[in-house]
Amino acid sequence: MRDLVERIGRGLLQSRAVLQSRAVHQGRALLQGRVGPVPRAAVAAVAVLAAAGVLTLVAVVSSGPANIPPSARGNEASAVRPQVVQPVPVSAAQLASLPQATTYTSTPAAPPDPAPFAVTSGLVLRPLVSEAVYAGPGKGAVAVLPATELGSPTWVPVVQTEPGWDQVLLPSKPNHASGWIFTGGTSSSKVDIRVSAYLIRIEVGARILTIADGGRSLGKWTVAVGAARTPTPTGRTFVLALLEPTHPTYSPLILPLGFHSDTLDTYGGGPGTVGVHGWPNPSVFGHAVSHGCVRVPASALRVLAQVPLGSLVLITS
């Protein structure tokens, strides 16, 4: 378990939508703010985050993390450090042959999420360069996680840890795909690990979306979800990007998630990515009418614009 020292900060970042960041470190599960989550561990004594449904992906609104000092890996002051399993070597040719873990691809060899309905500690990881994704510590590589997704820095939630390794959710098919990133040794300088306190919950049956920041409710809204033939998939996923259509028709902002439709391989020219977005006709709210996306009121969309990339989204039936 990592020991983290309490830290509170707040900053504003604006890219046509005002994006707020806030962080609180305490224990292993802490609080945070905007696109750039809070660094994973403190340092030393003082220093110590589509139309009618499945969408076609469009122009990027915002990306980079808040300007917070670089993270340290953690407080490991014990006399004996745990043994770190070294990664299986991957040649440049092997790396080039592996599938990229993006919303447009499939990673069939990636292990499934071990607890697809559990709330995480809030840790999120960003690869600073393309990183090999492994089936597990000491196992072979199954994919490559690129440093950017849809024009934004890649932020993915950490769902499990072992010494020198973090298991993360992937944005690729199939839903609930995951993989392990080696963070010990020389590779540790090539990832940024922070904390997001935000949690988006979507109750499909009740047609309710709630947003919390460190346990503090930011709102509750009645929304529209997928129709019976094109249901909204359930489980835990994450905010993959924040996009702004060049010529918006139904929503000024779109939040693609790390999920895909279970029934549509493609939609509107896109890969069947499920997202959260606005809708001009409020009569749809409270109904199951979309192709899998979650349609939300404008007031919810304004709050969603504050949520950091990589933040957890928990969708239940």
C-alpha positions as CSV (number, residue, x, y, z in Angstrom):
1,M,0.0,0.0,0.0
2,R,1.2,3.4,-0.9
3,D,1.4,6.1,1.8
4,L,0.4,9.5,0.5
5,V,0.6,12.9,2.3
6,E,-2.3,15.3,2.3
7,R,-2.1,18.1,-0.2
8,I,-4.8,20.4,-1.4
9,G,-4.6,22.6,-4.6
10,R,-6.9,24.1,-7.0
11,G,-6.3,25.6,-10.5
12,L,-8.3,26.5,-13.5
13,L,-7.6,25.5,-17.1
14,Q,-9.7,26.8,-20.0
15,S,-10.1,25.4,-23.5
16,R,-13.5,26.8,-24.5
17,A,-14.9,25.1,-21.4
18,V,-13.7,26.0,-18.0
19,L,-11.9,23.0,-16.5
20,Q,-11.3,22.9,-12.8
21,S,-8.7,20.9,-10.9
22,R,-8.5,20.2,-7.2
23,A,-6.6,17.6,-5.2
24,V,-6.5,16.2,-1.8
25,H,-4.0,13.5,-0.8
26,Q,-4.8,11.3,2.2
27,G,-4.0,7.6,2.5
28,R,-4.1,5.5,-0.7
29,A,-7.4,6.7,-2.0
30,L,-7.4,10.5,-2.5
31,L,-9.0,13.4,-4.1
32,Q,-8.3,15.4,-7.3
33,G,-9.4,17.7,-10.1
34,R,-9.4,18.4,-13.8
35,V,-7.7,16.7,-16.8
36,G,-4.4,16.4,-15.0
37,P,-4.9,14.4,-11.9
38,V,-2.9,14.8,-8.7
39,P,0.5,13.2,-8.6
40,R,0.5,9.7,-7.1
41,A,2.8,10.2,-4.1
42,A,4.2,13.2,-2.2
43,V,7.9,14.0,-2.1
44,A,9.8,14.6,1.2
45,A,8.3,16.3,4.2
46,V,6.6,19.3,2.5
47,A,5.9,18.4,-1.1
48,V,4.6,15.3,0.4
49,L,-5.2,13.4,-11.1
50,A,-23.0,10.2,-31.2
51,A,-25.8,11.5,-32.8
52,A,-28.5,9.4,-31.2
53,G,-26.0,7.3,-29.5
54,V,-22.7,5.6,-30.4
55,L,-20.6,8.4,-31.8
56,T,-18.3,9.4,-34.6
57,L,-15.2,10.9,-33.0
58,V,-14.5,14.6,-33.8
59,A,-12.3,17.5,-32.8
60,V,-10.5,17.7,-29.4
61,V,-11.4,20.3,-26.8
62,S,-8.9,19.7,-24.0
63,S,-6.1,17.5,-22.9
64,G,-3.1,18.3,-20.8
65,P,-2.8,17.8,-17.1
66,A,-2.8,20.6,-14.5
67,N,0.6,22.1,-13.7
68,I,1.4,20.0,-10.7
69,P,4.9,19.0,-9.6
70,P,6.1,15.6,-10.9
71,S,5.0,12.5,-8.9
72,A,7.3,10.3,-7.0
73,R,6.6,6.6,-7.0
74,G,5.7,6.2,-3.3
75,N,7.0,6.0,0.2
76,E,8.9,2.7,0.5
77,A,10.9,3.3,3.6
78,S,10.8,-0.3,4.8
79,A,14.1,-2.1,5.3
80,V,13.3,-4.7,2.7
81,R,11.7,-3.7,-0.6
82,P,9.4,-6.3,-2.3
83,Q,10.9,-8.1,-5.2
84,V,9.9,-6.6,-8.6
85,V,9.2,-9.0,-11.4
86,Q,11.1,-7.8,-14.5
87,P,9.2,-7.6,-17.8
88,V,9.6,-10.1,-20.5
89,P,11.9,-8.4,-23.1
90,V,10.1,-7.0,-26.2
91,S,12.1,-6.2,-29.3
92,A,11.3,-3.3,-31.5
93,A,9.9,-5.6,-34.2
94,Q,7.7,-7.4,-31.7
95,L,6.5,-4.1,-30.3
96,A,5.6,-2.9,-33.8
97,S,3.6,-6.1,-34.4
98,L,1.4,-5.7,-31.3
99,P,-2.0,-4.0,-31.6
100,Q,-2.3,-0.4,-30.4
101,A,-4.8,-0.1,-27.6
102,T,-7.1,2.6,-28.9
103,T,-10.9,3.1,-29.3
104,Y,-10.4,2.0,-33.0
105,T,-8.7,-1.4,-32.2
106,S,-9.2,-4.8,-30.6
107,T,-6.8,-6.3,-28.1
108,P,-8.1,-9.9,-28.0
109,A,-5.2,-11.2,-25.9
110,A,-5.6,-8.6,-23.2
111,P,-6.8,-10.0,-19.8
112,P,-10.3,-9.0,-18.7
113,D,-10.9,-6.5,-15.9
114,P,-10.7,-8.6,-12.7
115,A,-13.5,-6.7,-10.9
116,P,-15.6,-4.9,-13.5
117,F,-18.1,-3.3,-11.1
118,A,-15.7,-2.2,-8.3
119,V,-14.8,1.4,-7.5
120,T,-11.0,2.0,-7.9
121,S,-8.7,4.0,-5.5
122,G,-8.7,6.8,-8.0
123,L,-5.2,6.2,-9.4
124,V,-4.8,7.0,-13.1
125,L,-1.8,6.4,-15.3
126,R,-0.5,8.3,-18.4
127,P,2.2,6.8,-20.6
128,L,4.6,9.5,-21.6
129,V,5.7,7.4,-24.6
130,S,4.1,4.3,-26.1
131,E,4.3,1.6,-23.5
132,A,4.1,-2.2,-23.9
133,V,1.0,-3.7,-22.2
134,Y,1.6,-7.1,-20.7
135,A,-0.8,-10.0,-19.8
136,G,0.6,-9.9,-16.3
137,P,3.9,-9.4,-14.4
138,G,6.4,-11.7,-16.0
139,K,4.1,-12.6,-18.8
140,G,4.2,-11.6,-22.5
141,A,3.2,-8.3,-24.1
142,V,-0.2,-8.2,-25.7
143,A,-0.6,-4.6,-26.9
144,V,0.9,-1.2,-26.9
145,L,-0.7,1.8,-25.1
146,P,0.0,5.0,-27.0
147,A,0.9,8.3,-25.4
148,T,-2.1,10.0,-27.0
149,E,-5.7,9.1,-27.7
150,L,-8.0,11.1,-29.9
151,G,-5.5,14.0,-29.8
152,S,-5.4,14.1,-26.0
153,P,-2.9,12.6,-23.6
154,T,-3.8,9.0,-22.7
155,W,-5.1,8.7,-19.1
156,V,-6.3,5.3,-18.0
157,P,-7.5,4.1,-14.5
158,V,-5.4,1.8,-12.4
159,V,-7.5,-1.2,-11.2
160,Q,-4.8,-3.3,-9.4
161,T,-1.2,-3.0,-8.4
162,E,1.8,-5.2,-7.7
163,P,5.4,-4.1,-6.9
164,G,6.6,-2.4,-10.0
165,W,3.4,-3.0,-12.0
166,D,0.0,-1.4,-12.5
167,Q,-3.0,-3.0,-14.1
168,V,-5.0,-0.5,-16.2
169,L,-8.2,-0.5,-18.2
170,L,-7.8,-0.2,-21.9
171,P,-9.9,1.8,-24.4
172,S,-9.9,-1.0,-27.0
173,K,-12.3,-3.8,-27.7
174,P,-13.5,-6.0,-26.2
175,N,-15.2,-4.1,-23.3
176,H,-13.4,-4.6,-20.0
177,A,-10.1,-5.2,-21.6
178,S,-7.1,-4.5,-19.3
179,G,-3.4,-4.9,-19.2
180,W,-0.3,-4.5,-17.0
181,I,2.2,-1.6,-17.4
182,F,5.7,-2.0,-15.9
183,T,6.4,1.0,-13.7
184,G,9.5,-0.2,-11.8
185,G,13.1,0.4,-12.8
186,T,14.0,2.6,-15.8
187,S,10.5,2.5,-17.2
188,S,9.1,4.3,-14.2
189,S,10.3,7.7,-15.5
190,K,8.1,7.1,-18.6
191,V,4.7,7.1,-16.9
192,D,2.9,9.7,-14.9
193,I,0.7,8.3,-12.1
194,R,-1.8,10.6,-10.4
195,V,-5.2,10.5,-8.7
196,S,-8.7,11.6,-9.7
197,A,-11.3,12.1,-7.1
198,Y,-14.1,12.2,-9.6
199,L,-16.6,9.3,-10.0
200,I,-19.4,9.2,-12.6
201,R,-22.2,6.8,-11.9
202,I,-24.8,5.8,-14.5
203,E,-27.8,3.7,-13.5
204,V,-29.2,2.4,-16.8
205,G,-32.5,1.1,-15.4
206,A,-33.2,4.2,-13.4
207,R,-31.9,6.5,-16.2
208,I,-29.9,8.4,-13.6
209,L,-26.4,10.0,-13.9
210,T,-24.6,11.3,-10.8
211,I,-21.2,13.0,-10.5
212,A,-19.1,13.1,-7.3
213,D,-15.8,14.7,-6.5
214,G,-14.1,13.0,-3.6
215,G,-17.5,11.8,-2.3
216,R,-19.1,15.3,-2.6
217,S,-22.1,15.2,-4.9
218,L,-21.9,17.6,-7.8
219,G,-25.3,16.7,-9.1
220,K,-27.9,14.1,-10.2
221,W,-29.7,14.1,-13.5
222,T,-32.3,12.1,-15.4
223,V,-30.7,11.0,-18.7
224,A,-31.5,8.9,-21.8
225,V,-29.8,5.6,-22.3
226,G,-29.5,2.9,-25.0
227,A,-32.6,1.3,-26.4
228,A,-33.4,-2.4,-25.9
229,R,-31.7,-3.4,-29.3
230,T,-28.7,-1.1,-28.7
231,P,-28.2,-1.1,-24.9
232,T,-25.7,0.9,-23.0
233,P,-23.0,-1.5,-21.8
234,T,-22.4,-1.9,-18.1
235,G,-19.3,-2.2,-15.9
236,R,-16.5,0.2,-15.1
237,T,-14.9,2.3,-17.8
238,F,-13.4,5.8,-18.0
239,V,-13.4,9.2,-19.6
240,L,-11.2,8.8,-22.7
241,A,-11.4,12.3,-24.2
242,L,-13.3,15.5,-24.2
243,L,-14.3,16.5,-27.8
244,E,-15.9,19.4,-29.4
245,P,-17.6,18.9,-32.8
246,T,-16.4,21.5,-35.4
247,H,-20.1,21.9,-36.5
248,P,-22.1,20.7,-33.5
249,T,-25.6,19.4,-34.3
250,Y,-26.8,17.7,-31.1
251,S,-24.1,18.5,-28.5
252,P,-21.4,21.1,-28.1
253,L,-19.3,18.6,-26.1
254,I,-18.8,14.8,-26.4
255,L,-17.1,12.6,-23.8
256,P,-16.1,9.3,-25.4
257,L,-15.7,6.5,-22.9
258,G,-13.4,3.4,-22.9
259,F,-16.5,1.3,-24.0
260,H,-18.1,0.1,-27.2
261,S,-21.5,-0.9,-28.2
262,D,-22.3,-4.6,-27.6
263,T,-24.5,-4.7,-30.7
264,L,-23.0,-2.2,-33.2
265,D,-19.5,-2.7,-34.7
266,T,-19.6,0.8,-36.2
267,Y,-21.9,3.8,-36.1
268,G,-21.8,7.0,-38.1
269,G,-18.4,6.1,-39.5
270,G,-16.9,5.7,-36.0
271,P,-15.9,2.4,-34.2
272,G,-19.0,2.2,-32.1
273,T,-17.5,4.0,-29.2
274,V,-20.0,4.7,-26.4
275,G,-20.0,8.2,-25.0
276,V,-21.8,10.8,-22.9
277,H,-23.2,13.9,-24.6
278,G,-25.9,16.5,-24.6
279,W,-29.2,16.4,-26.5
280,P,-31.3,19.3,-27.8
281,N,-34.7,17.7,-27.1
282,P,-35.3,17.2,-23.4
283,S,-38.2,14.8,-24.0
284,V,-35.7,12.0,-24.4
285,F,-34.5,12.2,-20.8
286,G,-35.8,9.3,-18.7
287,H,-36.1,7.0,-21.7
288,A,-34.1,4.2,-23.4
289,V,-33.9,5.5,-26.9
290,S,-30.2,5.9,-27.9
291,H,-27.8,3.7,-29.8
292,G,-25.8,3.1,-26.6
293,C,-24.6,6.6,-25.6
294,V,-25.9,8.4,-22.6
295,R,-27.7,11.7,-23.4
296,V,-27.6,14.3,-20.7
297,P,-29.0,17.8,-20.0
298,A,-26.9,20.9,-20.6
299,S,-26.4,21.4,-16.8
300,A,-24.9,17.9,-16.5
301,L,-22.7,18.5,-19.5
302,R,-21.2,21.6,-17.9
303,V,-20.2,19.6,-14.8
304,L,-18.9,16.8,-17.0
305,A,-16.5,19.3,-18.7
306,Q,-14.7,19.5,-15.3
307,V,-14.0,15.8,-15.0
308,P,-10.3,14.7,-15.6
309,L,-9.5,12.3,-18.4
310,G,-9.1,8.8,-17.0
311,S,-11.7,9.3,-14.3
312,L,-13.8,6.3,-13.5
313,V,-17.2,5.8,-14.9
314,L,-19.3,3.1,-13.3
315,I,-22.3,1.9,-15.3
316,T,-24.8,-0.4,-13.6
317,S,-28.0,-2.0,-14.7
